[in-house]
Amino acid sequence: LNKTGRMQRMMQGGASVARGVTGAATALAAGGYVVAQPINRTMDYDTSLRHATNTMYAGKTLPEKQAGMVEINKSVMDAAYIGGTTRESALATMNTMVASGAMSDESIKHLLPFVMKTATAANANSEDIANVVTKALQTGFKEQDIPALLDRAKQSGDDGGFELNNMARWLPQQFAAMKNAGMAPTLDNFSSIANAN
């Protein structure tokens, strides 16, 4: 009986050690995961930033690209701050605008804060709002029209109950229809479409 009691105590001690080792390993893995997430996000952002720089500054020298990357990062960070969103979201939105080919790099940097602010205010996807902007410019609207156009779209959504976060999916098609119908790209004509929505 005495030997059996000692054996049980040894087995319990071994189980406690095993639980301790398992707990420590779990805590270490969890800690590693927590630390890895910001690092992965930073790496993803840096990679996306380099891709955006290579696209916007294609054909430029390495020093020009390095200076351009600093500029793009500043524009993205400013737009994220103004829009109350993440830099990853702002950069993805900028990439959507770049991919459209509808505007210059300077126009993109100028319009990005308006896009991010509108998306946040309307609880909309910023890339959907970027598509609205690019289609508006392709329809013939001027860059200086875009802030007022976004304000009118947001107000129409609020007034009519067809919110901008839903309307944004349809506006690019409506811009194409507007162009095909020969409607002039004016803010008043846009208001007619937004009001109809």
N, C-alpha and C positions, 0 to 999 in steps of 0.2 A: 504493500500500500504506500509505503514511504517512497519507494522508487517511482511508483506510478504518479504520485503527487509532484515529485521533482520533474518528471518527464512532461507532465501537463504544463507546469510553469515555464519550462524551456520552450515548449511549442507555442504557448501564448506570447512569450517574449519574442520568438522568431516572427510570429504573425504581426506583432506590434512594429517590429523593425521593417517588415515587408510593407506594412501600411504606411509607415513613415517614408520609406523610399518611394513608394508609389505616389504618395501625396506630394512629395518634393518634386518628383518628375512631372506630375500634373501641373503643379504651380509653375515650374520652370517653363513647361510648354506653353501655358497660358500667358506667362509673362513675355515669352518670346513672340507669341502671336500679337499681343498688344503693342509691343515695340515695333514689330515688323510692319504693321498696318500704315503708320505715318511714313515709314521709310519707303514702302511700296508706292504710296500715293505720291511721295516726292519724286521717286524714280519715274512713275508714269507721267507726272506733270512735266518733268525735265525732258523726257523723251518726246512728248507731244509738242513741247515748246521748240525743241530742235527741228522737228518735222515742219512746224509752222514757219519757222525761220527759213528753212531750206526752200519751202514753197514760195514765200513772199520775197525772198532775196535770191531767187534762182539766177545763176550766172554772175553773181557778185563774188568778190574776193573774200577770203576767210576773215580778214579784219572787218570788212563791211558786214559780213554775216554776224560776227560777234557783237558789233555795235547794234545791229538790227535786232538781235535777240534781247539785248538789254531794253531797247525801245518797246518791243512787243510785250515783254514781261511787265514793264511799267504800265502800258495800256491795259493789259489784262487785269493787273492788280487794282488799278484805278476803277475799271468797270465793275469788278467784283465788289469793291467797297461801295461804290455808288448804288449798285443793284442789290446789295445786301445778300450776296450769294458767294459761292466758292470760286476760287481761281480756275479749278478744273472745268466748271460749267462755263465760265467766261471764255476760256480758251477754246473749248469745243464749239461755242457759238461763233467765235472769231473764225475758226476753221471752216464752219458752214458758210460764212460770208465770203471768205477767200475762195472757196471751191466754186462759188457761183460765177465768178468772173464778171460780176455786174458792177463792181466799183473798184476804185483805186485803193492802194494800201492806206493812204491818208484818210480817205473817206471811211474805211473800215474802222480805223482808230478813233475817228470822230464820232461815228454812229454807234459803236459798241456800247458805250454807257447808256444811251437812250434805249437800246434794245434790252439790256439787262434790267434797267429800272422798270420798263414797261412789263417785262415778263414777271418780275417779282410782284408788281402792283396788281397784275391780272391773274396771279397764280397760274401762269402759263409756262409752257416749255420754251426756254429762251431760243432754242434752235428753230422752233415753229415761228417765233416772232422774227428771227433772222430771215427765214424764208419769205415772210410777208414783205420785209424791207427789200430784199433782193428782187422779188417779183414786181414790187412797186417801181423800183428803179428801171427794170427792164421794160415796164409798160410805158415809161416816159416821165415819171415823176422826178422832180429834182431833189438833190440831196437835202437842200434847205426845207423841203416839204415834209421830210420824214418825221421830225419830232411832232409836228401838228397832226400828221396823218395817224401816228400811233395814239396820240391823245384822243382824236376823234373816234378811232376804233374802240378804245377803252371805254369812252363815254357812252357810245352806242350800245356796247355790250352791257354796261351797267343799267342803262335806261330800259333796254328791251328784254333783259333776262336771257339773251343769247350771248353768254359771256365770251370775252376775247379769247380765253383759253380754248374754247370750242370753235369760235369763228376763225381763228388763225389757221385752222386746217383747211378752210374753204376759201379764204381770201386769195391765195395764189391762183386758183382756178378762176375765180371771179375777175381777177386782174386780166387774165388771158381773154376771157369773154368780153370784158370791157374794151380791150384793144381791138378784138375782132369786130366788135360792133361799131368801131369808129368813135367811141367816146373819148373826148379830150382828157388827158391826165391832169385833172384839176382837183383841188381839195373839195370843192363843192360836189363834183361828180362822185368822188369817193364817198362823201357823206351820204349821198343818195343810196349807194350800195350798202353802206354800213347801216343806214336806217331801215332799208328793206330787210336786211338780216335781222 
